[in-house]
Amino acid sequence: MAGDNSFKPGEIVKTSGIYSVVHDDGKGTFEVTCVEGEHFPPTRSGKGAHFELKYAATHSHRHDQLKGTEQRSS
């Protein structure tokens, strides 16, 4: 389903996460990981596909709970 949650190859990824690659004919849908700041990759056919965000995810190096060199208790 195209819309606000639909992105075309070549656009910049605004939210890292798992995306469904949806072909216009509805056949061969699969999932990929796309990273914020990178471009959505081209498809082999070069047309007729878009990306839909399925699950957003924060990169480990950007997650507040994983930053710093705080001591960890045993």
Helices and strands as residue ranges (DSSP letters): E 6-7, E 17-23, E 30-34, E 49-56, G 60-62, G 64-66
